[in-house]
Amino acid sequence: MSAWCSEAQIVEIFGENLYEKQAIFPEFLSLLDEEGVKPMECVGTACETWPSLYLALQAHGHCTFLKTHTNEIRQKGAKLMHLLEDYNSEHLLPEFLEPTLRQPVTMEVLLQKV
């Protein structure tokens, strides 16, 4: 999410900048490990997380976690950027929702409160 949000938006959503919260750095690292634990279905795989962090470097590269891992994020994230445009039929999404999913997501949609 941080790849598409400003630091102020991240703080508004989570109450703090998680890239500065050293206590959760081990959890961040486990999300980047193919053998790591994926705590919920909505959490991306390691292959999905690397490009997200790569994009987050632009807005949040000054933050401790990203600064510490910048080289690895650049190397692995750049190689996986093609995933942002990848789409396949291996999902359980109801067919009527597929057109909506394939629409570009805007910040307004992401931050919309339900």
Residue pairs with C-beta under 8 A, 6 or more apart in sequence:
1 10
1 13
1 52
1 110
2 10
2 19
2 52
2 56
2 59
2 60
3 52
3 53
3 54
3 55
3 56
3 59
4 55
4 105
4 107
4 110
5 13
5 59
5 107
5 110
5 111
6 59
7 17
7 59
7 60
7 63
9 107
9 111
10 17
10 18
10 60
11 17
13 111
17 60
17 63
18 24
18 65
19 60
19 63
19 64
19 65
19 66
20 63
20 64
20 65
22 64
25 65
28 65
29 36
30 36
30 37
31 38
31 43
31 44
31 46
31 49
32 46
32 49
32 50
32 53
33 46
34 45
34 46
34 47
36 46
38 45
44 52
47 80
47 83
48 80
48 83
50 73
50 76
50 77
50 79
50 80
51 77
51 80
51 81
51 83
51 84
52 77
53 66
53 69
53 73
53 77
54 73
54 74
54 76
54 77
54 78
54 80
54 81
55 77
56 66
57 66
57 70
57 73
57 74
57 77
60 66
61 67
61 70
66 73
87 102
93 101
